[in-house]
Amino acid sequence: MNSHCNGKVSDSVEDFHLNKGFSDLIIDTKKSAVVAHRKHETSRKESEDESRLPLLEAAYTSILRHLGEDTDREGLLRTPLRAAKAIQFFTKGYHETIDDILNNAIFDEDHEEMVIVKDIDVFSLCEHHLVPFFGKVHIGYIPNKKVVGLSKLARIAEIFSRRLQVQERLTKQIAMAICEALQPKGVAVVIEAAHMCMVMRGVQKMNSRTVTSTMLGIYLEDPKTREEFLTLTMRT
Ligand SMILES: Nc1nc2c(ncn2[C@@H]2O[C@H](COP(=O)(O)OP(=O)(O)OP(=O)(O)O)[C@@H](O)[C@H]2O)c(=O)[nH]1
């Protein structure tokens, strides 16, 4: 099979049930859909964060007052500033691009076997409610003469997760970034996450998990390769 990443994407999204596989919810989309996502992406210069703090702080003071709090009470005196710094940290992924971190970390290597980095912890913010979702990312790729420093896979996950997200887009962005940087034979990304908007509020389902996957190249075309990845990553 002469597969490589060609922008054809397969995603599966499902609530996590032990007896269900990934295969029954596969949707094909075009790379153009992924590129279209990017047009709406924003960025933020790290150097500007400090000058943005006073307005963010004032906004949090306002939120607290509208919650009926006395913002002059001792425990809350520095809360607006702390909260402003915290939200900047939670969204620090806007500071960096993939190029910033991949600089010099792609090597020529005569290796064409699967590489997997699994159980990468990620924390993100759901863009619908601004509450956390968090879980684990599993990344696999099959090199095409080029490999990347292993830590960079986790850094890519970090860049995209520290933004306002939906899990499907996060999954796809990680996969597409690796695909574009390495032109490998295939990329597979699976994320298992718990969404606090479904746990602490709303439907309040404590134990629900959401699993999303993006399969590119040989992972999309060859069921055995996909299965090998899923077997190696989903083992408890
Ligand atoms: N597909 C997807 N949905 C998400 C994600 N994070 C949050 N959501 C959903 O976004 C939806 C927003 O639905 P709305 O009906 O507009 O908002 P809501 O009234 O707060 O919805 P409930 O959570 O059902 O109370 C909810 O169904 C959330 O579960 C995500 O990463 N992916």
The ligand as an SDF file (V2000), in Angstrom:
LIG
                    3D

 32 34  0  0  0  0  0  0  0  0999 V2000
  -19.5530   17.9490   20.0930 N   0  0  0  0  0  0  0  0  0  0  0  0
  -19.1170   18.5370   21.2010 C   0  0  0  0  0  0  0  0  0  0  0  0
  -20.0190   19.0960   22.0330 N   0  0  0  0  0  0  0  0  0  0  0  0
  -19.5520   19.6710   23.1470 C   0  0  0  0  0  0  0  0  0  0  0  0
  -18.1980   19.7250   23.4780 C   0  0  0  0  0  0  0  0  0  0  0  0
  -18.0870   20.3790   24.6660 N   0  0  0  0  0  0  0  0  0  0  0  0
  -19.3400   20.6960   25.0430 C   0  0  0  0  0  0  0  0  0  0  0  0
  -20.2410   20.2710   24.1260 N   0  0  0  0  0  0  0  0  0  0  0  0
  -21.7080   20.3630   24.0690 C   0  0  0  0  0  0  0  0  0  0  0  0
  -22.1450   21.6190   23.6420 O   0  0  0  0  0  0  0  0  0  0  0  0
  -23.5570   21.5790   23.7470 C   0  0  0  0  0  0  0  0  0  0  0  0
  -24.1210   22.9550   23.9330 C   0  0  0  0  0  0  0  0  0  0  0  0
  -25.5040   22.7760   23.8490 O   0  0  0  0  0  0  0  0  0  0  0  0
  -26.5890   23.9140   24.1850 P   0  0  0  0  0  0  0  0  0  0  0  0
  -27.9430   23.2900   24.1600 O   0  0  0  0  0  0  0  0  0  0  0  0
  -26.3320   25.1160   23.3230 O   0  0  0  0  0  0  0  0  0  0  0  0
  -26.1450   24.3460   25.6500 O   0  0  0  0  0  0  0  0  0  0  0  0
  -26.7190   23.8580   27.0400 P   0  0  0  0  0  0  0  0  0  0  0  0
  -28.1290   24.2830   27.2170 O   0  0  0  0  0  0  0  0  0  0  0  0
  -25.7450   24.3670   28.0570 O   0  0  0  0  0  0  0  0  0  0  0  0
  -26.6530   22.2810   26.9070 O   0  0  0  0  0  0  0  0  0  0  0  0
  -26.6130   21.1730   28.0670 P   0  0  0  0  0  0  0  0  0  0  0  0
  -25.1560   20.8960   28.3340 O   0  0  0  0  0  0  0  0  0  0  0  0
  -27.3030   19.9730   27.4720 O   0  0  0  0  0  0  0  0  0  0  0  0
  -27.3030   21.7080   29.2870 O   0  0  0  0  0  0  0  0  0  0  0  0
  -23.8370   20.5900   24.8680 C   0  0  0  0  0  0  0  0  0  0  0  0
  -24.5330   19.4970   24.3160 O   0  0  0  0  0  0  0  0  0  0  0  0
  -22.4460   20.1640   25.3400 C   0  0  0  0  0  0  0  0  0  0  0  0
  -22.4030   18.8250   25.7960 O   0  0  0  0  0  0  0  0  0  0  0  0
  -17.2760   19.1310   22.5760 C   0  0  0  0  0  0  0  0  0  0  0  0
  -16.0620   19.1410   22.7740 O   0  0  0  0  0  0  0  0  0  0  0  0
  -17.7910   18.5520   21.4590 N   0  0  0  0  0  0  0  0  0  0  0  0
  1  2  1  0
  2  3  2  0
  2 32  1  0
  3  4  1  0
  4  5  2  0
  4  8  1  0
  5  6  1  0
  5 30  1  0
  6  7  2  0
  7  8  1  0
  8  9  1  0
  9 10  1  0
  9 28  1  0
 10 11  1  0
 11 12  1  0
 11 26  1  0
 12 13  1  0
 13 14  1  0
 14 15  2  0
 14 16  1  0
 14 17  1  0
 17 18  1  0
 18 19  2  0
 18 20  1  0
 18 21  1  0
 21 22  1  0
 22 23  2  0
 22 24  1  0
 22 25  1  0
 26 27  1  0
 26 28  1  0
 28 29  1  0
 30 31  2  0
 30 32  1  0
M  END
$$$$
